[in-house]
């Protein structure tokens, strides 16, 4: 029993000694400097959190979210439009138009005696261009109906709002500081 009490007293002395050593370490300049840096970092973090909660910043964050959604929607619609253009054959017609134009230009340099063939090629090229224009008109109408243009306009409007809010916020902060 006495030995048990002695062991407990020894444990208590070691614990107190360790605590005293820790207190001495806390008072050293290096540890105090570290605590100062931690305190400064906490103050900066609190300031940032406070600034993020201001109505202007909340509005900016919401505008960024809306812009992101609008950009995603616009991207999806553009992909759908490209897919529709490919399915309708507009892209292949445009490629054919470019090849036809290139061949026509090359034939001007090679043989000027083949005017009737060039005339036919030019007529085909004009018809291809006309068909391409008609397809593009239909695609633009479909795009307007699907809301891609509206979505892009909304994205631009939201970006403009963010810019205005940021400029106002900076102006207010300069006056406060």
HELIX and SHEET records of a PDB file:
HELIX    1   1 UNK A    2  UNK A   26  1                                  25    
HELIX    2   2 UNK A   29  UNK A   52  1                                  24    
HELIX    3   3 UNK A   55  UNK A   88  1                                  34    
HELIX    4   4 UNK A   90  UNK A  110  1                                  21    
HELIX    5   5 UNK A  115  UNK A  146  1                                  32    
HELIX    6   6 UNK A  148  UNK A  176  1                                  29    
END                                                                             
